[in-house]
């Protein structure tokens, strides 16, 4: 009786351990599958791209604000007619078109 109980208990514990180990192994295998890694990498690249684009837009806004401030401080208008949509906001742009 005692021996049968311990044999059954050991078999049950072994089976439970094997099932748990098998599930853990499958979960880990899915985690490192090429599709999963590619999906995570794509997400990271998309996040990085979004941050880069936001940084560039913020830099352009700051540059435009600073240019407007300098133009106000030094009372300088654009050489192509102030507020014209044809000109470039780059300093010296009028010189480039005359050349």
C-alpha positions as CSV (number, residue, x, y, z in Angstrom):
1,X,0.0,0.0,0.0
2,X,2.7,2.5,1.0
3,X,4.9,1.6,-2.0
4,X,2.0,1.9,-4.4
5,X,1.1,5.4,-3.0
6,X,4.6,6.6,-3.4
7,X,4.9,5.2,-6.9
8,X,1.7,6.9,-8.0
9,X,2.8,10.1,-6.3
10,X,6.2,10.0,-8.1
11,X,4.5,9.2,-11.5
12,X,2.1,12.1,-11.0
13,X,4.8,14.6,-10.0
14,X,7.0,13.4,-12.9
15,X,4.1,13.8,-15.4
16,X,3.3,17.2,-14.0
17,X,6.9,18.3,-14.2
18,X,7.2,17.0,-17.8
19,X,4.0,18.9,-18.9
20,X,5.2,22.1,-17.2
21,X,8.6,21.8,-18.8
22,X,7.1,21.1,-22.2
23,X,4.9,24.2,-22.0
24,X,7.8,26.4,-20.8
25,X,10.0,25.1,-23.7
26,X,7.3,25.8,-26.3
27,X,6.8,29.3,-24.9
28,X,10.5,30.1,-25.0
29,X,10.7,28.7,-28.5
30,X,7.9,31.0,-29.7
31,X,9.6,33.9,-28.0
32,X,12.8,33.4,-30.0
33,X,11.2,32.4,-33.3
34,X,12.4,34.4,-36.3
35,X,8.9,35.9,-36.9
36,X,8.7,37.2,-33.3
37,X,12.1,38.7,-33.4
38,X,11.4,40.3,-36.8
39,X,8.1,41.7,-35.5
40,X,9.8,43.2,-32.4
41,X,12.7,44.6,-34.5
42,X,10.2,46.2,-36.9
43,X,8.3,47.7,-34.0
44,X,11.6,49.1,-32.6
45,X,12.6,50.5,-36.0
46,X,9.2,52.1,-36.4
47,X,9.5,53.7,-33.0
48,X,12.9,55.0,-33.8
49,X,11.7,56.4,-37.1
50,X,8.8,58.2,-35.4
51,X,11.2,59.7,-32.9
52,X,13.5,60.8,-35.6
53,X,10.8,62.4,-37.6
54,X,9.4,64.2,-34.5
55,X,13.0,65.4,-33.7
56,X,13.4,66.8,-37.2
57,X,10.1,68.6,-37.1
58,X,10.9,70.1,-33.8
59,X,14.3,71.2,-35.0
60,X,12.7,72.8,-38.1
61,X,10.1,74.6,-35.9
62,X,12.9,75.9,-33.6
63,X,15.0,77.0,-36.6
64,X,12.0,78.9,-38.1
65,X,11.2,80.5,-34.7
66,X,14.9,81.6,-34.3
67,X,15.0,83.0,-37.8
68,X,11.8,85.0,-37.2
69,X,13.3,86.3,-34.0
70,X,16.5,87.3,-35.6
71,X,14.7,89.0,-38.5
72,X,12.6,91.0,-35.9
73,X,15.6,91.9,-33.8
74,X,17.6,93.1,-36.8
75,X,14.6,94.4,-38.8
76,X,15.5,92.4,-41.8
77,X,13.0,91.3,-44.4
78,X,13.3,88.6,-47.0
79,X,15.2,89.6,-50.1
80,X,12.6,88.1,-52.4
81,X,9.8,90.2,-50.8
82,X,8.8,89.6,-47.2
83,X,6.3,86.7,-46.9
84,X,6.6,85.5,-50.5
85,X,5.9,81.8,-50.9
86,X,8.4,81.6,-53.8
87,X,11.6,82.2,-51.8
88,X,13.7,79.9,-49.7
89,X,14.2,80.6,-46.0
90,X,17.8,79.7,-46.4
91,X,20.2,82.7,-45.9
92,X,21.8,83.6,-49.3
93,X,19.1,82.0,-51.3
94,X,18.7,85.1,-53.4
95,X,22.4,84.9,-54.3
96,X,21.9,81.3,-55.5
97,X,19.1,82.2,-57.9
98,X,21.1,85.1,-59.4
99,X,24.1,83.0,-60.3
